[in-house]
């Protein structure tokens, strides 16, 4: 009789993940499964499905090579029950095992499914993260504002990363003011390391194309790493060739360059092929060796042990209803342009095109282009949340929901962000060359060619005045609005309404 089943999910592809550490290789059996319930609870980008299925199959092979007994269910297996719980029950019945070890999933939806299963399932906390649930809760208790910066400092102290004794390296915790340069004219980085699909990956690509080919996004060309060894090569490539300039240009966007100096390792980190500490230690080593400046290394490390850990803490602290929050009561349906529908706004067209083809866009494209526009247009945050979850290869609810519902859409009422991340077209123009290629004129505030971001920015502020007028970080915006001539304000609001009508008709 088998002692226990050991569940390994598609984002738990780490050899020392909690459930495997607690298991007995000589007695227990690992269960892994490609199931429709996980592949279709939202219409995931085909590249994400293909990446995870290929990585799962190769991880299962590596476990077998390491001496584990692994029962792996492929999607087209005729006995596939279609859900994680169904596969656990099926394998339990086959083997007579009634106990399951599982690392805690990263989504409330799946946690509940396992808790409700008619099996004895032990959920072990995922210790691949720096902060435990208890540590984040203790940090948050009694605080009026849960701002990331102070949590991040605690994570620096805990890990010792970029620390000189009790002080931060370089005598500052944050070098963000050095990391806001506009887009450079030339980019020396060739982009993320690309891997040719092998036989296993190609088999998965054929399967995904056949089963999920109608989903938003193209499965080919496919170049993601699908093993830990490849992911480590991708990390090394970034550290050596892009990290030195990552910091300065991390917020920049270019019309004809999709990656600039970004790492594109978040899919590997979030699925478990890489771990946060090893990534940060590699960056820290580059700084210590004089191969990368502190502003780049600190900014990179902050995204991982600061922001990534923080949003996970918020997700579990706030509970299962968090993704459905809608403090601003926005109700507009997600515009068709998010699915590749026609638009004359170049920044949005390019960001969505890149998303469709790469299953990737960097944080400023997500926050200040697609997110900013959704916020000022009044799109329902749940629809945007589900869109982000569907279209990006690195998206899992624990990390995606706080970034969208909290940071991007202010739908949590300010738990994460102290003010809404809204801007006119001026910000996009400053940080990119998108506006040079656009039908609209970013310098034009009203009229037929006025940038919709300019019109909708003021429309947003006007309709939410009661909520935000007293926000100390937004007072200058309202004073600027109030100084405008009354007729001009009325023109702006009227033209903003016309822009929203065009948006709903797919003609903006």
C-alpha positions, 0 to 999 in steps of 0.5 A: 500500500502506498503511504501517501500521495504528493501533489505537485502543481504546475507552479510548484516545479521546484525540487525542494518544494514543501510537499516534496521535502515532507514526503518519503521518496521510498514510499510516497507517490507524486501526482501531477496532472494536466487538467482542463479545470486549470487550463480553462478556468480563464482562457489562458494565453496558449503560450502559458499553457504550453510553457507549463505543460512542457515544464511539468512533463520535464519536471516529472521526468527529472523527479523520476530520474531522482528516484521518485515514483511519479504518476503523471496525467496528460491532458488527452489521457482518456482516464483524465478526470479533468480536475486536480481533485478528480485526479487525486481521487482517481489515484487514491482509489487506484493505490489505496492511499487516503492521505495527500501532501500538498504545498499550499496553492497560490489561489484561494479557488484551488485552496478551497477545492482541496479543502473540500475534497473527500480526502485527508489533504495536508496543506503545507505553507509554500516556503519558497517565499521569503515572508511567511503568512505569519510574518506578513500578518505581524508586519501588517497588524496595527498599521494604518497604511500597508506601504511596501517600502517599509516591508521591503526594508524588513525583507532586506534585513531578513535576507541580508541582501545589499546590506552593509551590517545594519545599513543598506549598501550605498547608504540608501534603501531605494535608488528609484529616482535614478531609474526613471530615464526615458526610452534610449535611442539604442538598446544594446541588449539582444533580448531574452535568451531563446530556446528551440522547442525539443520533441517534448515541447513540440508535442505540447505545442501541437496539443495546445494549438489543437485544444486552445488555438481559439484563445487570445494569443499565438502559441508560436513562435515559442522560445521559453525555457522549460527546464530549470537548467534552461531557466538558469541560463536565461538568468545568467544571460540577463545578469551579464548582458542586461542588468547593468542598464536595467535600472535606468531604463526599467520604466521606458517603452519603445515602439519597436523593441519589446524587451529593452533591458528586462529579464523576462524571468518572471514565468520561470520564477512564478512556476518554480524553475527559479527561486527568489533568493538565487535570483537576487543573490546572482544580481547582488554578486554582479554588484559586488563584482563591479559588473552592475551599478547599485541602482540597477541591482537594488531596483531589480531586487526590490521587485522580487523580495519587496514588491513580489513578496508584498503583493502575495502578503496582501492577497492572503491577508485580504482573503478570497473576495479581494479580486472582486472588489470595486471601490470606484464602482466602475462598470464599463465592459472591457473594450474590444481593443484589449482583445486586439480590436481596432484602435488608433491609440498606438500605445495601446495597440502596440502593448496589446499586440505584444501581449498577444504575440509574446504573452508578456508586457513589462510592468509600465506597459501593464500599469501605465498603458493598459491599466491606466487606460482601463482606470480612466475609462471606468472599466470594471476592475474584475474584467481587467483582472481576468484579462491580465490573468488570461493573457500573461505567462507569469500571471497567477492570482496571488500576484496578478490580483493585487497588482491589478485590483489594488495597484492599477485600478484602485479597486481596493480603496487604497490598501496598496496604492496611496493614490490612483495611478492615472496620467495623461498622455504626457507620461507615456510620451515622456517614457516612450516613443509611442506617441510619435507613431500615433494618430492622435497628438499628445500635445493636443488637449481638445479637438478631433486629434486630442489624445484620449488619455488627456481627455479621460484623465480629467474626466476621471478626476472630475467624476471622482472629485469627492473621493480624491480632492482631499488626497494630499498627493492629488491636490495639485491636479485639482488645482490645475483643473480648477484654474482652467477656464470654465468653457474649456473644462466643459469642452474637455468633459464633453469630448471625453464623453464622446471618446467613451462613446467611440470606445464602446463602439470600437472606434477610438 
